[in-house]
Amino acid sequence: MTVARSGAESAVLAYDWIAHHNANRGTKEAIRDLGKGASFTYAEIDRRVDALAAYFESVGIGRGDRIAVLAYNGVEFFDVQFACARTGSIFVPLNWRLTNHELAYILKDSSPSLLIHDVSFAEIAQNLQGQCGISELLAIGESNGPNAYEATISQFSSVNFCRKSVTLNDVISIMYTSGTSGDPKGAIITHGMIFWNAVNQGVPIGISPNSVHLCILPLFHTAGMNCFSNPVLHAGGTVVIMKAFDPGDALRVLGSPKHAITHFMAVPAPYQFMMQHPEFENTDLSGLQVAGVGGAPCPVTILQTWARRGVPIMQGFGMTETSPACIFLAPAEALRKIGSAGKALMHTEVRIVNEKGSDCGAEEIGELWVAGPNITPGYWNRPDASAEAFVGRWFKTGDAARAVADGFFYIVDRWMDMFISGGENVYPAEVENVIYQLPQISEVAVIGMPDEKWGEVGLAVVSLKPGHTIDQKALLAHCLNRLARFKIPGDFVIVDALPRNATGKVLKRELRSHFLSSSVSDVQR
């Protein structure tokens, strides 16, 4: 499938970042892979990418062909991405938390010629190869064992290949959305999207060759690849990769002079887990220049707790289809505008639209629409979904937002998570913010539940900090002083932990499925 826009823009070439940095700062460290205990300079990454591209060509993979990756975080994600850029092929990262059925759907939809996988996923990979007609498998071995992937890099390290010219409109990746409703959709990511995202993010947060970014988010997700990993590599900085997130390990790396981390990005959950860790108060965070958060509305208590430790967290908004950055809070505004997602980035347009399709006024809640060169041209093999997602050049995000008179945007909640109680719109994130103020609460998610009297009421699903208890009376009394009555949950349940996806987002669809038949207590209004 080829996607191209008309006009002169289609002739603009996408240039090779890694080759450029090899020519100008070849001995500079590009990637520090903590899981492997290995470090790679730009010269070494350049050689690895060339070798992998030569291997692709040897097995018949070329322009437009797909290469899937099923692996934990590691240098291989960047090897593959940049090798695809040199061969005109397309990178398809896979979420290793998905079931065999879900992975098979994605692989049948994207039809890769090659599946690169961690050796720990060998049985799954072989099963998927048979189900999905994949021609080639290539296993990434453990550090001290056989490693077919590294052997292939060595074998093809001096083999020439035919480097392809690609434009900013050529496809570099297909990233599949989480499929909150229906089957996952493959968002088409172009070379131009990752370039404009690098510019959009890099300028306001001061990314430079001196930047050192700690990546704890999964690299199969746009947040791991593009916030801030690709922008740092675009600038010639260093990306430090954790194989998987652990709050204690992340704090040790953030506080270590050896690693000298300057930039960090996460969704709210890792920040929450780190601030609840015993070492949080003792960790030296003074070297951290930029800490960003996105992916979901961030509870104010998280922003306040990190600010108290001298780390103002900059909120932002983005999604897979927007590469992802659209809105970001400038470092100078992080404390003054706490809770805001910021303003539109330089190369992105933003508007808030009401149900009639008209622009909202200040403080009026509507759906966020975005446009610009960082926006996906559509979904892989889904012209119906592509058409539904756009109004002209405007992409409909599905997020509820409001803007204030001075131009700052606030993400209220996912539009689909809103429910209507007694004729009033309720945005769960607002209710969750209030419940998070209770010292007993570790996690909370609010969902709408059917109610005979009010149509819908909220159900608060909470997990508690170790050694704490809470009853319904205390929770409701807390809410009564801080929320309008129609926003107060009708009931609450306690669980051990909330279901989350690989990036840490709460899976509210699983909560709805599990609690849909639960009775909801009536609350006096």
Backbone hydrogen bonds, N-H to C=O, Kabsch-Sander energy under -0.5 kcal/mol:
donor,donor_aa,acceptor,acceptor_aa,energy
10,S,7,G,-1.2
11,A,8,A,-1.8
12,V,9,E,-1.8
14,A,166,V,-2.7
15,Y,13,L,-0.6
17,W,15,Y,-0.8
20,H,16,D,-1.8
21,H,17,W,-2.5
22,N,18,I,-2.3
23,A,19,A,-1.9
24,N,20,H,-1.4
25,R,21,H,-3.7
26,G,22,N,-0.7
28,K,25,R,-1.8
30,A,40,F,-2.8
31,I,40,F,-2.0
32,R,239,V,-2.6
33,D,31,I,-0.6
33,D,38,A,-2.6
34,L,32,R,-1.0
34,L,241,I,-2.2
35,G,241,I,-0.6
37,G,33,D,-1.3
38,A,33,D,-2.0
40,F,31,I,-2.8
42,Y,28,K,-2.0
43,A,26,G,-2.4
45,I,41,T,-2.6
46,D,42,Y,-2.4
47,R,43,A,-1.9
48,R,44,E,-2.3
49,V,45,I,-2.7
50,D,46,D,-2.1
51,A,47,R,-2.4
52,L,48,R,-2.5
53,A,49,V,-2.4
54,A,50,D,-2.3
55,Y,51,A,-2.0
56,F,52,L,-2.7
57,E,53,A,-2.2
58,S,54,A,-1.8
59,V,55,Y,-1.4
59,V,56,F,-0.8
60,G,57,E,-1.6
61,I,56,F,-2.8
62,G,60,G,-0.5
64,G,88,G,-2.9
65,D,62,G,-2.0
67,I,90,I,-2.9
68,A,114,L,-2.7
69,V,92,V,-1.9
70,L,116,I,-2.8
71,A,69,V,-0.5
73,N,243,K,-1.3
77,F,74,G,-1.5
78,F,75,V,-0.9
79,D,75,V,-2.0
80,V,76,E,-2.7
81,Q,77,F,-2.2
82,F,78,F,-2.3
83,A,79,D,-2.0
84,C,80,V,-2.6
85,A,81,Q,-1.5
86,R,82,F,-1.2
87,T,83,A,-1.1
88,G,84,C,-1.5
89,S,84,C,-1.0
90,I,65,D,-3.3
91,F,172,I,-2.5
92,V,67,I,-2.9
94,L,69,V,-2.7
96,W,94,L,-0.7
98,L,95,N,-1.7
103,L,99,T,-2.6
104,A,100,N,-2.5
105,Y,101,H,-1.8
106,I,102,E,-1.8
107,L,103,L,-2.6
108,K,104,A,-2.5
109,D,105,Y,-1.8
110,S,106,I,-2.5
111,S,107,L,-2.3
113,S,66,R,-2.4
114,L,66,R,-1.0
115,L,136,E,-2.3
116,I,68,A,-3.0
116,I,114,L,-0.5
117,H,138,L,-2.4
118,D,70,L,-2.2
119,V,140,I,-2.7
121,F,118,D,-2.1
122,A,119,V,-1.7
125,A,121,F,-2.9
126,Q,122,A,-2.6
127,N,123,E,-2.0
128,L,124,I,-2.7
129,Q,125,A,-2.4
130,G,126,Q,-1.6
131,Q,127,N,-2.0
132,C,128,L,-2.6
133,G,129,Q,-1.0
134,I,129,Q,-1.3
136,E,113,S,-2.1
138,L,115,L,-2.0
140,I,117,H,-3.4
141,G,139,A,-0.7
145,G,142,E,-1.4
149,Y,139,A,-2.0
151,A,147,N,-2.2
152,T,148,A,-2.0
153,I,149,Y,-2.0
154,S,150,E,-2.2
155,Q,151,A,-2.6
156,F,152,T,-2.1
157,S,154,S,-1.2
159,V,156,F,-1.4
163,R,161,F,-1.0
164,K,86,R,-2.5
168,L,12,V,-2.3
170,D,167,T,-1.5
172,I,189,I,-2.6
173,S,189,I,-2.1
174,I,91,F,-2.1
175,M,187,A,-2.3
176,Y,174,I,-0.5
177,T,185,K,-2.8
187,A,175,M,-2.8
187,A,185,K,-1.0
188,I,378,G,-2.3
189,I,173,S,-3.0
190,T,188,I,-0.5
191,H,170,D,-2.2
192,G,168,L,-3.2
194,I,190,T,-1.6
195,F,191,H,-1.8
196,W,192,G,-3.0
197,N,193,M,-2.0
198,A,194,I,-1.7
199,V,195,F,-1.9
200,N,196,W,-3.1
201,Q,197,N,-2.7
202,G,198,A,-2.1
203,V,199,V,-1.7
205,I,201,Q,-1.3
206,G,203,V,-1.3
207,I,202,G,-2.2
211,S,208,S,-2.0
213,H,238,T,-2.6
214,L,263,H,-2.2
215,C,213,H,-0.7
215,C,240,V,-3.4
216,I,214,L,-0.7
221,H,218,P,-1.6
224,G,218,P,-0.8
224,G,221,H,-0.5
225,M,221,H,-2.1
226,N,222,T,-3.0
227,C,223,A,-1.5
230,N,225,M,-2.7
232,V,228,F,-2.3
233,L,229,S,-2.3
234,H,230,N,-2.6
235,A,231,P,-1.5
236,G,232,V,-0.8
237,G,232,V,-3.0
238,T,211,S,-2.7
239,V,30,A,-2.7
240,V,213,H,-3.6
240,V,238,T,-0.5
241,I,32,R,-2.8
241,I,239,V,-0.6
242,M,215,C,-2.4
250,A,246,D,-2.8
251,L,247,P,-2.1
252,R,248,G,-2.0
253,V,249,D,-2.1
254,L,250,A,-2.7
255,G,251,L,-2.0
256,S,253,V,-1.2
260,A,256,S,-2.0
262,T,212,V,-2.6
263,H,212,V,-2.2
264,F,290,V,-1.9
265,M,214,L,-0.7
266,A,292,G,-1.7
271,Y,267,V,-1.0
272,Q,268,P,-2.3
273,F,269,A,-2.9
274,M,270,P,-2.5
275,M,271,Y,-2.3
276,Q,272,Q,-1.1
277,H,274,M,-1.4
280,F,277,H,-1.9
283,T,279,E,-1.0
283,T,280,F,-0.8
285,L,283,T,-0.9
288,L,285,L,-1.4
289,Q,262,T,-1.5
289,Q,287,G,-0.7
290,V,262,T,-2.3
291,A,312,P,-0.5
292,G,264,F,-2.7
293,V,314,M,-2.3
294,G,266,A,-1.1
302,I,299,P,-1.1
303,L,299,P,-1.4
304,Q,300,V,-2.8
305,T,301,T,-2.1
306,W,302,I,-2.2
307,A,303,L,-1.9
308,R,304,Q,-2.0
309,R,305,T,-0.8
310,G,307,A,-1.8
311,V,306,W,-2.5
313,I,311,V,-0.6
314,M,291,A,-3.1
315,Q,313,I,-0.6
316,G,293,V,-1.3
317,F,327,I,-2.7
319,M,324,P,-0.8
322,T,319,M,-2.0
323,S,320,T,-1.3
326,C,317,F,-2.3
327,I,317,F,-1.8
328,F,343,K,-2.2
329,L,315,Q,-2.4
330,A,328,F,-0.6
333,E,330,A,-2.1
334,A,330,A,-0.6
334,A,331,P,-1.0
337,K,333,E,-2.8
338,I,335,L,-1.0
340,S,337,K,-2.6
341,A,409,F,-2.3
342,G,409,F,-1.0
343,K,328,F,-1.7
345,L,326,C,-2.9
348,T,345,L,-1.8
349,E,371,A,-3.2
351,R,369,W,-2.3
353,V,367,E,-2.8
354,N,358,S,-3.0
357,G,354,N,-2.1
360,C,352,I,-2.8
363,E,403,A,-3.4
364,E,361,G,-1.9
366,G,401,A,-2.4
367,E,353,V,-2.9
368,L,399,D,-2.7
369,W,351,R,-3.1
370,V,395,F,-2.2
371,A,349,E,-2.0
375,I,372,G,-1.4
376,T,321,E,-3.0
380,W,186,G,-3.1
382,R,379,Y,-1.7
386,S,382,R,-2.4
387,A,383,P,-2.3
388,E,384,D,-2.0
389,A,385,A,-1.6
390,F,386,S,-0.8
390,F,387,A,-0.6
391,V,394,W,-2.6
394,W,391,V,-2.2
395,F,370,V,-3.4
396,K,389,A,-2.9
397,T,368,L,-2.3
397,T,395,F,-0.7
400,A,413,D,-3.1
401,A,366,G,-2.8
402,R,410,Y,-2.2
404,V,408,F,-2.2
407,G,404,V,-2.2
409,F,342,G,-3.3
410,Y,402,R,-2.8
412,V,400,A,-2.4
412,V,410,Y,-0.7
413,D,400,A,-1.4
415,W,398,G,-2.7
416,M,398,G,-0.6
417,D,414,R,-1.2
418,M,414,R,-0.9
418,M,415,W,-0.7
419,F,426,V,-2.0
421,S,419,F,-0.6
421,S,424,E,-2.7
422,G,420,I,-0.5
422,G,454,W,-3.0
424,E,421,S,-1.6
426,V,419,F,-3.0
430,E,427,Y,-1.5
431,V,427,Y,-1.0
432,E,428,P,-2.9
433,N,429,A,-2.1
434,V,430,E,-1.3
435,I,431,V,-2.1
436,Y,432,E,-2.5
437,Q,434,V,-1.2
438,L,435,I,-1.9
441,I,438,L,-1.5
442,S,463,S,-2.7
443,E,463,S,-1.7
445,A,461,V,-2.1
447,I,459,L,-2.1
449,M,457,V,-3.2
451,D,455,G,-1.8
455,G,451,D,-1.9
456,E,454,W,-1.5
457,V,449,M,-2.3
459,L,447,I,-2.7
460,A,491,D,-2.4
461,V,445,A,-3.2
461,V,459,L,-0.7
462,V,460,A,-0.6
462,V,493,V,-2.8
463,S,443,E,-2.2
465,K,440,Q,-2.6
468,H,465,K,-1.9
475,L,471,D,-2.0
476,L,472,Q,-2.7
477,A,473,K,-2.2
478,H,474,A,-2.0
479,C,475,L,-1.9
480,L,476,L,-2.6
481,N,477,A,-1.1
482,R,479,C,-1.6
483,L,479,C,-2.2
487,K,484,A,-1.8
488,I,484,A,-0.6
488,I,485,R,-1.0
490,G,458,G,-2.5
491,D,458,G,-1.1
493,V,460,A,-2.3
495,V,462,V,-2.9
501,N,505,K,-2.4
504,G,501,N,-1.5
507,L,499,P,-2.8
508,K,506,V,-1.4
510,E,507,L,-0.8
511,L,507,L,-1.3
512,R,508,K,-2.7
513,S,509,R,-2.2
514,H,510,E,-2.2
515,F,511,L,-2.8
516,L,512,R,-1.2
518,S,515,F,-2.0
